[in-house]
Amino acid sequence: MARRSWKQLSPAGKAAVIVLAVLDAGLRAVALRDLSRRDGADVNGPRWLWKAALGVVTSSGVLPVAYLLWGRRTGVDGR
């Protein structure tokens, strides 16, 4: 698939790119906030690695969702 410039995208394509970017930024903000409030023992894997990946990698929401689903350990209190 050939890469297109922003000018070559259709209005629907531009809207999709914007929606994915906003969704990714919002999910990353939620995941980073949760990670900063969570103790290291409540995180699956190295906490520093999650922070670095969530802060740097743009993944269209995949990485933040992975953290929220599998990166956190849930305790008896349901956190």
C-alpha positions in Angstrom: 0.0 0.0 0.0 1.4 3.3 -1.0 1.7 6.0 1.6 -0.4 9.1 1.2 0.2 12.6 2.3 -2.4 14.4 4.5 -3.6 16.4 1.5 -4.3 13.2 -0.4 -6.5 11.7 2.3 -10.2 11.8 1.9 -12.2 13.7 4.6 -13.3 10.4 6.0 -9.6 9.3 6.1 -8.6 12.5 7.9 -11.4 12.0 10.4 -10.3 8.5 11.1 -6.7 9.5 11.7 -7.8 12.3 14.1 -10.2 10.0 16.0 -7.5 7.3 16.4 -5.0 9.9 17.6 -7.4 11.4 20.2 -8.4 7.9 21.3 -4.8 6.8 21.7 -3.8 10.0 23.6 -6.8 9.6 26.0 -6.2 6.0 26.7 -2.5 6.6 27.3 -3.3 9.4 29.7 -5.7 7.1 31.6 -3.1 4.3 31.7 -0.3 6.5 32.8 -2.4 8.1 35.5 -3.4 4.6 36.8 0.3 3.4 36.6 1.5 6.5 38.6 -1.0 5.8 41.4 -0.4 2.0 41.5 2.2 0.4 43.6 5.0 -1.5 41.8 3.8 -4.8 43.3 0.4 -4.3 41.6 1.8 -4.2 38.1 2.6 -7.2 35.9 6.1 -6.6 34.6 8.6 -3.8 35.2 6.8 -0.5 36.0 9.5 1.6 34.4 9.0 -0.4 31.1 5.3 0.3 31.1 5.9 4.0 31.8 8.5 4.2 29.0 6.4 2.4 26.5 3.2 4.3 27.3 5.0 7.6 27.2 6.8 7.0 23.9 4.9 4.5 21.7 2.0 5.6 19.6 0.0 2.4 19.1 -3.6 3.5 18.1 -4.7 2.5 21.6 -3.4 -1.0 21.6 -0.6 -0.6 24.2 -2.8 1.3 26.7 -5.6 -1.2 26.4 -3.0 -4.0 26.9 -1.8 -2.3 30.1 -5.3 -1.8 31.4 -6.3 -5.4 30.7 -3.2 -7.4 31.4 -0.6 -5.0 33.0 -2.4 -4.5 36.3 -2.8 -7.1 39.0 -6.2 -7.0 40.6 -6.5 -7.7 44.3 -9.3 -8.5 46.7 -10.5 -4.9 46.7 -11.1 -5.0 42.9 -8.5 -2.4 42.0 
